[in-house]
């Protein structure tokens, strides 16, 4: 199963901003669009990153999404 990270923006920020403020990153299954594994519906225009960043400490990850992702990862 494929996964990717998708941004949730801080209050008052959006993907349309020149330098949007990311609150946290959620794990999504691309076939489910912009719905995070934790159930949060994210902006379809939000930034996407490789799931390889999960666990590196370089980006803040949703705790719930991270736990669910671990259950699906080999």
Secondary structure in CASP SS format (residue, H / E / C, confidence):
PFRMAT SS
TARGET T0000
AUTHOR 0000-0000-0000
METHOD secondary structure of the structure
MODEL  1
X C 1.00
X C 1.00
X C 1.00
X E 1.00
X E 1.00
X E 1.00
X E 1.00
X E 1.00
X E 1.00
X C 1.00
X C 1.00
X C 1.00
X C 1.00
X C 1.00
X C 1.00
X C 1.00
X C 1.00
X C 1.00
X C 1.00
X C 1.00
X C 1.00
X E 1.00
X E 1.00
X E 1.00
X E 1.00
X E 1.00
X E 1.00
X E 1.00
X C 1.00
X H 1.00
X H 1.00
X H 1.00
X C 1.00
X C 1.00
X E 1.00
X E 1.00
X C 1.00
X C 1.00
X C 1.00
X C 1.00
X E 1.00
X C 1.00
X C 1.00
X C 1.00
X C 1.00
X C 1.00
X C 1.00
X E 1.00
X E 1.00
X E 1.00
X H 1.00
X H 1.00
X H 1.00
X C 1.00
X C 1.00
X C 1.00
X C 1.00
X C 1.00
X C 1.00
X C 1.00
X E 1.00
X C 1.00
X H 1.00
X H 1.00
X H 1.00
X H 1.00
X H 1.00
X H 1.00
X H 1.00
X H 1.00
X H 1.00
X H 1.00
X C 1.00
X C 1.00
END
